Amino acid sequence: MNYINIAAASFIIALSGALMPGPVLTVTLSYVPRYRRLAGLYIVTGHAVLEILLLALIYGGFSGFLAGRLFFIVSSLAGGGILIYMGITDLLAVRRASLSGSLASAGAAVKKMHPVLAGIITSLSNPYWIIWWATIGMVYLGRIMGRGLGLAGVLVFFAGHILADYLWYYFVSFSVYYGSHGISDRLYRGLMAACALFLILFGGKFIYDGILKAL
């Protein structure tokens, strides 16, 4: 595990989550009429602020625990299983996935709340965000700490993670504001399928590493 691998894996895993229609996508689209192509950047900034605070709490209070052998084994096995489950679930959802359908269902309501605050509240109210950080996020942080990469590794992980969110949601806001989806449903499904396969591969690698560590 090196910094490039951390950034690439973090980016792909985060992108797989961003591509799935959910509360953040819906809120982003509802802010486009008022904040135009920057709507997604504002929403993700709120999301990022919350994740920075969470990372600081995890790193500050559990860095020693995360670096332990037992945590590496348990989290690798559990996290690998969850990644494989997520990948299979995403693959099953690919067939009926439609970005154009998500855009149509979001509506054009202009919100009074600032989009950065909306990004924070949307993330907090999303149980899948909490589950993700309690499982996959903790697994990766444990692997980073276990390899002695410390704070630099954590920052690289976060950079890859949040870059995926910024790029995707800016693309969505830009496309909607200028009246073009910019991506066909066929290509959208292809991206989802590719990310799902990567999740399954990452999950298998996690489980393999956990077993090797336990032997």
N, C-alpha and C positions, 0 to 999 in steps of 0.2 A: 504494500500500500504506500503510494507516494502522493504528493499534492495534486498532480495531474489526474491520477486515478480517482482521488477523492472528489475533485471538482466535477469530473465527467459523470461519475456515478450519481452524485448528488443532483446534478442538472437533469439527468434522465429520469431519475425517480420522482423528482419534483414536477417535471413536465408531464409525466404520466398522470399525476394527480390533477394538475391544472387543466389538462385536456378533458377530463370528465366533467360534464355539466353539473353544476351545483350552486350553492348560495352565492359564492363569490362572483361567479359568472353572471348570475341573474342581477345582482346588485350593480355590478360594473355596467351592464347594458342599460339599466334604468337611469344611470347618471350621464350617459353619453349626450342626451339632448342639452344638458346644461354645461357640462365640462368638456364636451366634444372629445377629440382624440386623446386627451390627457386623463380621461376618466379612469382608465385601468391603472395608470401610474399612481394616481391618488389612492385608489382602493388598495393596491398592493403595498404602498408605503405604510398604510395603517396596519396591514397584515405583517409587514416587516418589523415595525416597531414592537408589536406584541411578541414576535418570535425572538427578537434581540433580548428583550427582557427575560423571556423564558430560558434562552440559552445561558444568560448570565446567572440565573438562579441555579440551573443544572450544573454548569461548570464550576460555579463558586462553592456549591454545597456538596457535590457528589463526585468531584474529579478523582479523588482517591479510590472511591468505590468503583467507578467506571473503568478504572485501569486494572482491576482485579481479574484473576484468572477465572474464578467462578462466574462472575458476571459475563465475561466474554463467552464462555461456553453456553450458559443458559440463554443469553440474549441472542446469540448467533442461531441457536436451534429454533427458538421461538420466533425471532424476527424473520428468519429464513422461511419458516412455515407461513407466516403472515404475508410475506412478499409473494410467495407462490400462490397463495389464496387470492390475493389482490390481482395478480396477473391473470389467473384463470377467470376471475369474475369480470375483469375488463375485456378479455377475449370474448366472453359470452355476450357482453353488452355491445360489442362492435357492430354487429349486424343491424341493430335498430338505432344506432347512434346517428344524430343529425345535428350538425352545427346550425344549419339554417332553421331547424325547428326550435332550437334553443333561443335563437335570436328573435323569432316570431313570438314566442311565449313570454318573453321578458317584459314586453310592454315598453312604454315611453314615459313612465311617470317620473317627474322631476322631484327629487327628494330635498327636504329642507336641511337635513343633517349634512355636515361637511363630509366629503367622501373618505378622508383619512380616518375620521372617527367611525364611519360606516364600515371601513375595512377592519378596524379593531373589533367592533361589536359583532360583525358577521363571522369573524374567525372564532371569537369566544363562544358564540352560540352554536357553532358547528361541532357536534360530537366527534365527527370523523377527524377533525383537526387535532383534537385532544388525544384521540386514540393513536393517530399517526405519530405524534411526538412521544407518547408513552411507550411505543413499540419500536417502530422503524428509526425514529430520531434517536432514541436512547441506544439502540443497537449500534448505529454508526458512530455516535459519540464514544461509546465504549471501545469500539475498534480503534478509533483515532487515539484515545488515551492509552490503550493497551500497547500501541506501537510507539509510544513515546513522542507523538507529534504535537502534543500539548495545545496551547491556545492558537498557534498558527494553523494547525490542522483543523480546529473547530471553525476558525474564520474562513478558511478555504471551503469547508463544507457548507457554511452558511452562504457564502458568495455564490457558489454553484446553484444552491437551492433557490435563492431569491432571484437570481438572474433568469431562471426558467420562468418564474411567475411574472416578472417584469416584461420579458419579451413577449410571452403569450398574451397577456392581458392588454398590453399596448397594441399589439397586432389586432386583437379583437376590437378595441375601441376605435382604432384608426380605420379599420375596414367598415365598421358600422356607420361611423360619422361620414365617411366619403361615399356611402351608398353602395358598397360592394363587400360581399362576404370575403373576397380575396382567396378563398379556399373552397374547393368543392367538397361535397359530403364524401365522395369516394376517397379523396386525398386525406380528409379528416379521419376517416375510418382506418386508412392505411397507417397514419401516424399513431393512432390509438393502438392498433394491433402490434406495431413495432415496439412501442413502449411497454405493452403488456408482456411481450416475449422477453424483453430485457429484464422486467421485474422477476419473471420466472427464473431466468439465468442467475440474477443476483441472489435470489432466494436459495437456489441450489448451491451457489458458492458459499453463502453464509453457513448453511448446514454442513457442508463439507469442512469448512474451516473450524466450526465448532466441534465436530467429531475428532478432527486431527488434534485439536487442543486438549480434548478430554483423554486421548490415548497416552 
